[in-house]
Amino acid sequence: MREIYIRKLHYDEAYQKLDREFQTAFVEGETYVEVVHGIGEGILKKMTIDYVSSQDFLKLVARPEMIRTNPGVTLVEILAPSSDRLRKYLR
């Protein structure tokens, strides 16, 4: 599973890295990605959730409440590409 580490980055740097890494993971056929954003004030976590929500090939993964998870990490699923999106990347 790929890990994207944006903890301790400024907002703009984190956004650019997130975008770049998700695009790369998508093209390389990854299925799941963990985004390590830390806890802090929640700014990078919110940015991650907003980014994932704005992309049609990404989906937040809800983990069962019985399993303890790190609140500074968000799990994201990369969905299979539609034929239109696949054409875009294969040009």
C-alpha positions in Angstrom: 0.0 0.0 0.0 1.4 3.4 -1.0 1.8 6.1 1.7 1.6 9.8 1.0 3.4 11.7 3.8 2.2 15.4 3.9 2.7 15.9 7.6 4.5 19.1 8.6 4.2 20.6 5.0 2.7 23.9 4.3 -0.8 23.8 2.8 0.2 24.6 -0.8 3.1 22.1 -0.7 0.9 19.4 0.7 -1.8 20.0 -1.9 0.7 19.8 -4.8 2.3 16.6 -3.3 -1.1 15.0 -2.7 -2.2 15.8 -6.3 1.0 14.5 -7.8 1.2 11.3 -5.7 -2.5 10.4 -6.3 -2.1 10.9 -10.1 1.0 8.7 -10.0 -0.7 6.0 -7.9 -3.6 6.0 -10.2 -1.5 5.5 -13.3 0.6 2.8 -11.6 -2.6 0.8 -10.7 -2.5 1.2 -6.9 -5.8 0.3 -5.1 -5.3 1.9 -1.7 -3.3 4.8 -0.4 -2.8 6.0 3.1 -2.4 9.8 3.5 -0.4 10.7 6.6 -1.4 14.2 7.5 -1.0 14.2 11.3 -3.5 15.5 13.8 -2.6 19.1 14.6 -5.4 21.6 13.9 -6.9 19.4 11.3 -6.1 21.6 8.3 -4.3 19.0 6.3 -6.9 16.4 7.1 -9.7 18.6 5.9 -7.7 19.5 2.7 -7.2 15.7 2.1 -10.9 15.0 2.5 -11.8 17.9 0.2 -9.3 16.8 -2.4 -10.6 13.2 -2.4 -14.2 14.4 -2.6 -13.4 16.5 -5.6 -11.9 13.6 -7.6 -14.2 11.0 -9.3 -11.5 8.3 -9.1 -11.0 8.5 -5.3 -13.1 7.3 -2.4 -12.6 7.7 1.3 -12.6 4.4 3.1 -14.5 4.2 6.4 -12.9 1.8 8.8 -15.0 -0.1 11.3 -15.2 1.5 14.7 -14.1 -1.7 16.4 -10.6 -1.3 14.9 -8.4 1.4 16.4 -6.8 3.6 13.8 -4.4 6.5 13.8 -6.5 9.7 13.6 -3.6 11.3 11.7 -4.0 8.9 8.7 -6.8 8.8 6.1 -7.3 5.7 4.0 -8.3 6.3 0.3 -9.4 3.8 -2.3 -8.5 4.4 -5.9 -11.3 3.4 -8.1 -11.0 1.7 -11.5 -10.9 4.3 -14.3 -13.8 5.0 -16.6 -13.1 4.7 -20.3 -13.1 8.5 -20.6 -10.6 9.0 -17.9 -8.4 6.2 -19.2 -8.3 7.9 -22.6 -7.2 11.1 -20.9 -4.2 9.4 -19.3 -3.2 7.4 -22.3 -2.9 10.3 -24.8 
